[in-house]
Amino acid sequence: MEDIYDYIAVDLQSPENAIGQYDRIANAILSLDVFPEKFRVFMEKEDSEIRRMVVDHYSVFYVILDEKVVVTNVLYSAVNLEEKIRGN
């Protein structure tokens, strides 16, 4: 999330858009506490189901562990997502 913020704020020189994007992603992540199963399973990896939630042009990947949501990655959706997730 920090890398996304830094890219938008510094590289694109748009700090206001950076904080807005950060907040939208963070709020979407927080909303997962209500019904985290609402997003489909993107892939299975090492005995866990990795789910994907799309927020604007970003994909939030997470697993549900013992009634807890653990975010594993937040990636720009235009990259090869499966390759990035398998690489972790």
DOFI-319492 format. One record per residue: residue number from 1; residue in three letters; x, z, y negated of N, C-alpha, C in turn. Coordinates in Angstrom, 1 decimal, always signed. Example, Ala and Ser with C-alpha at 12.3 -4.5 7.8 and 13.67 -1.06 7.14 Angstrom:
BEGIN
VOPA   n res    n.x    n.z    n.y   ca.x   ca.z   ca.y    c.x    c.z    c.y
VOPA   1 ALA  +13.2   +7.8   +5.7  +12.3   +7.8   +4.5  +13.2   +7.8   +3.3
VOPA   2 SER  +12.8   +7.1   +2.2  +13.7   +7.1   +1.1  +12.9   +7.9   +0.0
% end
This chain:
BEGIN
VOPA   n res    n.x    n.z    n.y   ca.x   ca.z   ca.y    c.x    c.z    c.y
VOPA   1 MET   +0.8   +0.0   +1.2   +0.0   +0.0   +0.0   +0.9   +0.0   -1.3
VOPA   2 GLU   +2.0   +0.7   -1.2   +2.9   +0.7   -2.4   +3.5   -0.6   -2.6
VOPA   3 ASP   +3.8   -1.3   -1.5   +4.4   -2.7   -1.7   +3.4   -3.6   -2.3
VOPA   4 ILE   +2.1   -3.5   -1.9   +1.1   -4.3   -2.5   +0.9   -4.0   -4.0
VOPA   5 TYR   +0.9   -2.8   -4.3   +0.8   -2.4   -5.7   +2.0   -2.9   -6.5
VOPA   6 ASP   +3.2   -2.7   -6.0   +4.4   -3.2   -6.7   +4.4   -4.7   -6.9
VOPA   7 TYR   +4.0   -5.4   -5.8   +4.0   -6.9   -6.0   +3.1   -7.3   -7.1
VOPA   8 ILE   +1.9   -6.8   -7.1   +0.9   -7.2   -8.1   +1.3   -6.7   -9.5
VOPA   9 ALA   +1.8   -5.5   -9.6   +2.1   -4.9  -10.9   +3.4   -5.5  -11.5
VOPA  10 VAL   +4.4   -5.6  -10.6   +5.7   -6.0  -11.1   +5.9   -7.5  -11.0
VOPA  11 ASP   +5.8   -8.1   -9.8   +6.1   -9.5   -9.6   +5.0  -10.4  -10.3
VOPA  12 LEU   +3.8  -10.0  -10.2   +2.7  -10.8  -10.9   +2.4  -10.3  -12.3
VOPA  13 GLN   +3.1   -9.2  -12.7   +3.0   -8.6  -14.0   +1.5   -8.3  -14.4
VOPA  14 SER   +0.9   -7.6  -13.5   -0.5   -7.3  -13.7   -0.9   -5.9  -13.2
VOPA  15 PRO   -0.4   -4.9  -14.0   -0.6   -3.5  -13.5   -2.1   -3.1  -13.4
VOPA  16 GLU   -2.9   -3.6  -14.3   -4.3   -3.3  -14.2   -5.0   -3.8  -12.9
VOPA  17 ASN   -4.6   -5.1  -12.6   -5.1   -5.6  -11.3   -4.6   -4.9  -10.1
VOPA  18 ALA   -3.3   -4.4  -10.2   -2.7   -3.7   -9.1   -3.4   -2.4   -8.8
VOPA  19 ILE   -3.7   -1.7   -9.8   -4.4   -0.4   -9.6   -5.8   -0.6   -9.1
VOPA  20 GLY   -6.5   -1.7   -9.6   -7.8   -2.0   -9.1   -7.8   -2.4   -7.6
VOPA  21 GLN   -6.8   -3.2   -7.2   -6.7   -3.6   -5.8   -6.4   -2.4   -4.9
VOPA  22 TYR   -5.4   -1.6   -5.4   -5.1   -0.4   -4.7   -6.3   +0.5   -4.5
VOPA  23 ASP   -7.1   +0.7   -5.5   -8.3   +1.6   -5.4   -9.3   +1.0   -4.5
VOPA  24 ARG   -9.5   -0.3   -4.5  -10.5   -1.0   -3.6  -10.1   -0.8   -2.1
VOPA  25 ILE   -8.8   -1.0   -1.8   -8.4   -0.8   -0.5   -8.5   +0.7   -0.1
VOPA  26 ALA   -8.0   +1.6   -0.9   -8.1   +3.0   -0.6   -9.5   +3.5   -0.4
VOPA  27 ASN  -10.4   +3.1   -1.3  -11.8   +3.5   -1.1  -12.4   +2.9   +0.2
VOPA  28 ALA  -12.1   +1.7   +0.6  -12.5   +1.1   +1.8  -12.0   +1.9   +3.0
VOPA  29 ILE  -10.8   +2.3   +2.9  -10.2   +3.1   +4.0  -10.9   +4.5   +4.1
VOPA  30 LEU  -11.2   +5.1   +3.0  -11.9   +6.4   +3.0  -13.3   +6.2   +3.6
VOPA  31 SER  -13.9   +5.1   +3.4  -15.3   +4.9   +3.9  -15.3   +4.8   +5.4
VOPA  32 LEU  -14.2   +4.7   +6.1  -14.1   +4.6   +7.5  -14.5   +6.0   +8.2
VOPA  33 ASP  -14.5   +7.0   +7.4  -14.9   +8.3   +8.0  -16.3   +8.4   +8.5
VOPA  34 VAL  -17.2   +7.5   +8.0  -18.6   +7.5   +8.3  -18.9   +6.9   +9.7
VOPA  35 PHE  -18.4   +5.6   +9.8  -18.7   +4.9  +11.0  -17.5   +3.9  +11.3
VOPA  36 PRO  -16.4   +4.4  +11.8  -15.2   +3.6  +12.0  -15.3   +2.5  +13.0
VOPA  37 GLU  -16.3   +2.6  +13.9  -16.5   +1.6  +14.9  -17.2   +0.3  +14.4
VOPA  38 LYS  -17.5   +0.3  +13.1  -18.3   -0.8  +12.6  -17.5   -2.1  +12.5
VOPA  39 PHE  -16.2   -2.0  +12.6  -15.3   -3.2  +12.6  -14.8   -3.5  +14.0
VOPA  40 ARG  -14.8   -4.8  +14.3  -14.5   -5.2  +15.7  -13.0   -4.9  +16.0
VOPA  41 VAL  -12.7   -4.9  +17.3  -11.4   -4.7  +17.8  -10.6   -6.0  +17.6
VOPA  42 PHE   -9.5   -6.0  +16.9   -8.7   -7.1  +16.7   -7.8   -7.4  +17.9
VOPA  43 MET   -7.2   -6.4  +18.4   -6.4   -6.5  +19.7   -6.2   -5.1  +20.3
VOPA  44 GLU   -5.8   -5.2  +21.6   -5.5   -4.0  +22.3   -4.0   -3.9  +22.4
VOPA  45 LYS   -3.4   -2.7  +22.1   -2.0   -2.6  +22.2   -1.6   -1.1  +22.6
VOPA  46 GLU   -0.8   -1.0  +23.7   -0.4   +0.3  +24.1   -1.5   +1.3  +24.3
VOPA  47 ASP   -2.5   +1.0  +25.1   -3.6   +1.9  +25.3   -4.4   +2.3  +24.1
VOPA  48 SER   -4.4   +1.4  +23.1   -5.2   +1.7  +21.9   -5.9   +0.4  +21.4
VOPA  49 GLU   -7.0   +0.5  +20.8   -7.7   -0.6  +20.2   -7.4   -0.6  +18.7
VOPA  50 ILE   -6.8   -1.7  +18.3   -6.5   -1.9  +16.9   -7.7   -2.7  +16.2
VOPA  51 ARG   -8.3   -2.1  +15.3   -9.4   -2.7  +14.6   -9.0   -3.2  +13.2
VOPA  52 ARG   -9.8   -4.2  +12.7   -9.4   -4.8  +11.5  -10.6   -4.8  +10.5
VOPA  53 MET  -10.3   -4.3   +9.3  -11.3   -4.3   +8.2  -10.7   -5.2   +7.1
VOPA  54 VAL  -11.5   -6.1   +6.5  -11.0   -7.0   +5.5  -11.5   -6.5   +4.1
VOPA  55 VAL  -10.5   -6.3   +3.2  -10.8   -5.9   +1.8  -10.2   -7.0   +0.9
VOPA  56 ASP  -11.0   -7.7   +0.3  -10.5   -8.8   -0.6   -9.7   -9.8   +0.3
VOPA  57 HIS   -8.4  -10.0   -0.1   -7.5  -10.8   +0.7   -6.6  -10.0   +1.6
VOPA  58 TYR   -6.9   -8.8   +1.8   -6.0   -7.9   +2.6   -6.8   -7.5   +3.9
VOPA  59 SER   -6.0   -7.3   +5.0   -6.5   -6.8   +6.2   -6.0   -5.4   +6.4
VOPA  60 VAL   -6.9   -4.4   +6.7   -6.5   -3.1   +7.0   -6.7   -2.9   +8.5
VOPA  61 PHE   -5.6   -2.5   +9.2   -5.6   -2.3  +10.6   -5.6   -0.8  +10.9
VOPA  62 TYR   -6.4   -0.4  +11.9   -6.4   +1.0  +12.2   -6.8   +1.3  +13.6
VOPA  63 VAL   -6.5   +2.5  +14.1   -6.9   +2.9  +15.4   -7.8   +4.2  +15.2
VOPA  64 ILE   -8.6   +4.4  +16.2   -9.4   +5.7  +16.2   -8.8   +6.6  +17.3
VOPA  65 LEU   -8.2   +7.7  +16.9   -7.6   +8.6  +17.8   -8.3  +10.0  +17.7
VOPA  66 ASP   -8.9  +10.4  +18.8   -9.5  +11.8  +18.8  -10.4  +12.0  +17.5
VOPA  67 GLU  -11.3  +11.1  +17.3  -12.2  +11.2  +16.1  -11.5  +11.1  +14.8
VOPA  68 LYS  -10.3  +10.6  +14.8   -9.5  +10.5  +13.5   -9.2   +9.0  +13.4
VOPA  69 VAL   -9.2   +8.5  +12.1   -8.8   +7.1  +11.8   -7.4   +7.1  +11.3
VOPA  70 VAL   -6.6   +6.3  +12.0   -5.2   +6.2  +11.6   -4.9   +4.8  +11.2
VOPA  71 VAL   -4.6   +4.6   +9.9   -4.3   +3.2   +9.4   -2.8   +2.9   +9.8
VOPA  72 THR   -2.7   +1.7  +10.5   -1.4   +1.3  +11.0   -0.7   +0.3  +10.1
VOPA  73 ASN   -1.5   -0.6   +9.4   -1.0   -1.6   +8.6   -2.0   -2.0   +7.5
VOPA  74 VAL   -1.5   -2.4   +6.4   -2.3   -3.1   +5.4   -1.5   -4.4   +5.0
VOPA  75 LEU   -2.1   -5.6   +5.4   -1.3   -6.8   +5.2   -2.1   -7.8   +4.5
VOPA  76 TYR   -1.4   -8.7   +3.8   -2.0   -9.8   +3.1   -2.6  -10.8   +4.2
VOPA  77 SER   -3.8  -11.2   +4.1   -4.5  -11.9   +5.2   -4.0  -13.3   +5.5
VOPA  78 ALA   -3.2  -13.8   +4.6   -2.7  -15.2   +4.7   -1.5  -15.3   +5.6
VOPA  79 VAL   -1.0  -14.2   +6.1   +0.2  -14.2   +7.0   -0.3  -14.3   +8.4
VOPA  80 ASN   +0.6  -14.5   +9.4   +0.2  -14.5  +10.8   +0.0  -13.1  +11.2
VOPA  81 LEU   -1.2  -12.7  +11.2   -1.6  -11.3  +11.4   -1.2  -10.8  +12.8
VOPA  82 GLU   -1.5  -11.6  +13.8   -1.3  -11.2  +15.1   +0.2  -11.0  +15.4
VOPA  83 GLU   +1.0  -11.9  +14.8   +2.5  -11.7  +15.0   +3.0  -10.4  +14.3
VOPA  84 LYS   +2.5  -10.2  +13.1   +2.9   -9.0  +12.4   +2.5   -7.7  +13.1
VOPA  85 ILE   +1.3   -7.7  +13.7   +0.8   -6.5  +14.4   +1.5   -6.3  +15.7
VOPA  86 ARG   +1.7   -7.3  +16.4   +2.5   -7.2  +17.7   +3.9   -6.8  +17.5
VOPA  87 GLY   +4.5   -7.1  +16.3   +5.8   -6.8  +16.0   +6.1   -5.3  +15.7
VOPA  88 ASN   +5.0   -4.6  +15.5   +5.1   -3.2  +15.2   +5.2   -2.3  +16.4
% end
